[in-house]
Amino acid sequence: MTDQIATHRVWRVGADIDTDALAPGAYMKFGIEEIARHCLQRVRPEFAAEVRPGDVLVAGHNFGIGSSREQAAAALVRLGVAAVIAPSFGGLFFRNAFNVGLLLLTCGQAEVLAEGERIAFDPMAGRIARPAAEPAELQCEAVPAFLLDMVAAGGLLNVLKQRQLS
């Protein structure tokens, strides 16, 4: 699996990360660029400045709980986060994430992934490869093809635009 799929650097956060931590209320009057600059500043002050496109965010249970702010997922997309991996997600965040093109992987064993570790994943098969760690592979919930299509297109609006042009 790792031969065909790019590896991604892991950033760790804990459980119960709410949408206010992802898109702080004080910045909601600004555009997504400014909101993204403050993403996770309460729990990982360095995150927005140091995260790189293709990195993944690994969290504990209940990632994205709280309000229905679409900007919470959009800020992670703006920062180039390739995926969020957690044992569970807030329901509204889950829907918003795919709607804006953010891949979520539900993985009961997410908490074994270490800060800075390099991983690869196959969302359709529901697998996370850990080339330099044990266990070498983790199982996660497979992501349905229609959701992967939304992520590949950059979100639901882009999918709808593509259908309209077809």
C-alpha angles and dihedrals in degrees: 000000000000093000092066102034129064119245121240132206116240124232114191130214130164135248128295097030103173131207091254089063090051097043108017114216093232090066100042091100089065131070125273093266091063094040090053091053088064098041111138093353090140094057104022108020092184096049103093093046097044106034112105131208109276096028118128130222117222118196144172126249123318100025111182099018119157131048129014094252108154087195090071091070094032091058090058091049090049090053091052098248107169096204146341116230120197141140090246142000137208107263097235092045090051092055094042092049095059091040090061095039102261116143116225123193117197106211124168090202096049093119092069090067110102132222109268094011117142115232139171126207141197105201095186092054094039096237136134117194121209106193095185103033146058130278086042093206135031127199120228134170111287113245113232117245094244091058091047088051089054091051092047091050093049096251145324096297091057091049090053092047090051091051091050091054093049 
